[in-house]
Amino acid sequence: MNFSKRNRNKIFCIGLNKTGTTTIEKTFKDFNYSLGVQRDGELLINDWYKRDFKAIIKLCKTAEAFQDVPFSLPFTYSVLDQCFPNAKFILSVRDNSDQWYSSLTNFHSKLWGNGIDPPTIQQLKEANYHYKGYAYEVNRMLFDTPEDDPYNKDILIRYYQNHNENVMEYFRAKPEKLLVINVSIKDDYKRLCEFLNKTPLHETFPWENKTS
C-alpha cells in the first residue's frame, strides 16, 4: 500500500464490542478501506491501560479504518481526535443496555466459559486468547467488578452507558465528526454511507458475526 493511501483521513469505530462492530468492519471492506489489524490493536491493551498512546497512534498510521480494542475504549477517541483532526468517528450502539450485556456475556461464555453462564475469574485466567491470561487481564483493566463476580450486570451496564454518554458529550461541540448508529436499524446503513460519502451497495447492513 502506498504512503498516500495510508494517510487519508481516518475512520474509527468506537462502539464497544458486541455493538455490531464486525458488521461495520464488513462495510469498511465493501468500500475498500484499508483496515487496521485487529490483533495488533488488541495486544496494545497494556499501553492503553497505562494511558501511553504512542504505539496506538503508530498503529493508526498503518491503515484507514479501525474498530474494537483499543479504539473502542474510554479515552482513546479523545486522543485520536487530537492527533487526527480530520478523522471521523462512529459510535455503534445496541437497542438497550440489557441487550448489550446479554450479547457480551453470551459471547464470552461461548469463548471462555461453559456456554451458559458468564466466565468465572478462573476460566478467564485459563483462557488462551492471544496468550493465556489475556482475557483475565482485559476484564480486570476494563471493568471495576469483584473477582468473584467479573461480569456483574449493574457494573457492566453502567460501563456501557457511561462510554456512550461520554463519547456523545465529548463530540457535543463538533457533531459533524460523530455518527451514532444501530446496525439493527435498516436506515442506519444509508446514514453510515452518507457519513462516509459513499454510495450504498446494499439496502441494509451486510451482517457479520451475528450472535445475539
C-alpha positions in Angstrom: 0.0 0.0 0.0 1.3 3.4 -0.9 2.1 6.1 1.6 -0.6 8.5 0.4 -3.4 5.9 0.9 -2.2 5.1 4.4 -2.5 8.8 5.3 -6.0 9.5 4.1 -8.5 10.7 6.7 -9.0 8.1 9.4 -12.3 6.5 10.4 -12.6 5.0 13.9 -15.5 2.8 15.0 -15.5 3.5 18.8 -18.6 1.5 19.8 -17.9 -1.2 22.4 -17.5 -4.9 21.4 -20.9 -6.6 20.7 -22.5 -3.5 19.2 -22.1 -4.5 15.6 -18.5 -3.5 15.1 -17.7 -6.6 12.9 -20.7 -5.6 10.7 -19.3 -2.1 10.4 -15.9 -3.6 9.6 -17.6 -5.5 6.7 -19.0 -2.2 5.4 -15.5 -0.8 5.5 -14.2 -3.7 3.5 -17.1 -3.2 1.0 -15.8 0.3 0.4 -12.2 -0.9 0.0 -10.8 0.9 3.1 -7.6 -0.4 4.3 -8.2 -1.9 7.8 -6.1 -2.0 10.9 -5.0 -5.4 12.0 -7.3 -6.2 15.0 -4.8 -8.5 16.7 -2.2 -5.8 16.7 -4.7 -3.4 18.3 -5.8 -5.9 21.0 -2.2 -6.5 22.0 -1.8 -2.8 22.9 -4.3 -3.1 25.8 -1.5 -2.6 28.3 -0.4 0.6 26.6 -3.9 1.8 26.8 -4.2 0.9 30.4 -1.0 3.0 31.2 -2.5 5.8 29.0 0.5 5.5 26.8 -0.9 6.1 23.3 2.4 6.3 21.3 2.1 2.7 19.9 -1.6 3.1 19.3 -1.0 6.3 17.3 1.7 4.5 15.3 -0.7 1.7 14.5 -3.2 4.3 13.2 -0.7 5.2 10.5 -0.8 1.7 9.0 -4.4 1.9 7.6 -7.5 4.0 7.1 -10.2 2.4 9.3 -10.1 0.8 12.7 -12.5 -0.8 15.2 -12.6 -2.7 18.5 -9.9 -2.7 21.2 -8.2 -0.3 21.8 -10.2 2.1 19.7 -13.4 1.3 21.4 -12.0 2.0 24.9 -12.5 5.1 27.1 -10.1 8.0 26.5 -8.8 6.6 23.2 -11.2 8.6 21.0 -10.2 11.9 22.5 -6.5 11.2 21.8 -7.3 10.1 18.3 -9.4 13.3 17.7 -6.4 15.4 18.7 -3.9 13.5 16.6 -6.1 13.2 13.5 -8.2 16.3 13.4 -9.9 15.3 10.2 -10.9 11.8 11.4 -14.5 10.6 11.6 -15.9 8.6 14.5 -18.7 6.0 14.5 -20.4 5.1 17.8 -22.3 1.8 17.4 -24.9 1.1 20.0 -27.5 -1.6 20.8 -31.2 -1.2 21.3 -30.7 -1.0 25.0 -28.2 -1.8 27.7 -29.6 -5.2 28.7 -29.3 -6.3 25.1 -25.7 -5.4 25.0 -25.0 -7.1 28.3 -26.6 -10.3 27.2 -24.8 -10.3 23.9 -21.4 -9.7 25.6 -21.8 -12.4 28.3 -23.2 -14.9 25.8 -20.3 -14.4 23.5 -17.7 -14.6 26.3 -19.4 -17.7 27.7 -19.0 -19.4 24.3 -15.4 -18.4 24.1 -14.1 -18.9 27.6 -16.9 -20.3 29.8 -19.3 -23.2 29.9 -21.5 -21.9 27.1 -24.3 -21.0 29.5 -23.0 -18.7 32.3 -20.6 -15.8 32.1 -17.0 -17.0 32.6 -15.5 -17.1 36.1 -12.3 -15.5 37.1 -10.5 -18.9 36.9 -11.9 -19.6 33.4 -10.7 -16.2 32.3 -7.2 -16.9 33.7 -7.1 -20.2 31.9 -8.4 -18.9 28.6 -5.8 -18.9 25.8 -6.7 -15.9 23.6 -3.6 -14.2 22.2 -1.9 -15.8 25.3 -3.0 -17.5 28.5 -4.5 -14.9 30.8 -5.2 -12.2 28.3 -8.9 -12.4 28.8 -8.4 -12.1 32.6 -6.2 -9.1 32.2 -8.6 -7.3 29.9 -11.5 -8.0 32.3 -9.6 -6.5 35.2 -8.4 -3.5 33.2 -11.9 -2.6 31.9 -14.4 -3.5 34.5 -14.3 -2.5 38.1 -16.1 -5.7 39.1 -15.4 -8.0 42.1 -13.1 -11.0 41.5 -15.9 -13.4 42.4 -18.4 -11.6 40.0 -16.3 -10.5 37.0 -19.5 -9.9 34.9 -21.5 -8.1 37.5 -24.5 -6.8 35.5 -25.0 -3.5 37.2 -21.4 -2.5 36.8 -21.1 -3.6 33.2 -24.3 -1.8 32.2 -23.0 1.3 33.8 -19.8 0.9 31.9 -21.7 0.7 28.6 -23.9 3.6 29.4 -21.0 5.8 30.6 -19.0 5.1 27.5 -21.8 6.1 25.1 -22.7 9.2 27.2 -19.0 10.3 27.4 -18.5 9.9 23.7 -21.5 12.0 22.8 -20.6 14.6 25.4 -17.0 14.8 24.0 -18.3 15.4 20.5 -21.1 17.7 21.5 -19.5 20.8 20.0 -18.4 19.1 16.8 -21.3 16.8 15.9 -20.2 16.6 12.2 -17.4 14.3 13.4 -19.6 11.7 15.1 -22.2 9.3 13.8 -24.3 7.2 16.3 -25.8 4.1 14.6 -27.5 0.9 15.4 -26.8 -1.8 12.9 -30.2 -3.4 13.5 -31.9 -0.3 12.1 -32.2 -0.6 8.3 -31.9 3.1 7.6 -28.8 3.5 9.6 -26.9 1.8 6.8 -27.7 4.6 4.5 -26.8 7.1 7.2 -23.4 5.5 7.5 -22.9 5.6 3.8 -23.7 9.3 3.8 -21.4 9.9 6.7 -18.6 8.2 4.7 -19.6 10.0 1.4 -20.2 6.6 -0.2 -22.9 5.3 -2.5 -24.8 2.5 -0.7 -24.1 -1.0 -2.0 -26.9 -2.7 -0.2 -30.4 -2.0 1.3 -29.1 -2.5 4.8 -26.1 -3.7 6.7 -24.2 -6.8 5.5 -24.3 -8.9 8.7 -21.1 -10.3 10.1 -20.6 -12.3 13.3 -24.2 -12.0 14.4 -24.7 -13.8 17.7 -27.5 -12.1 19.7 
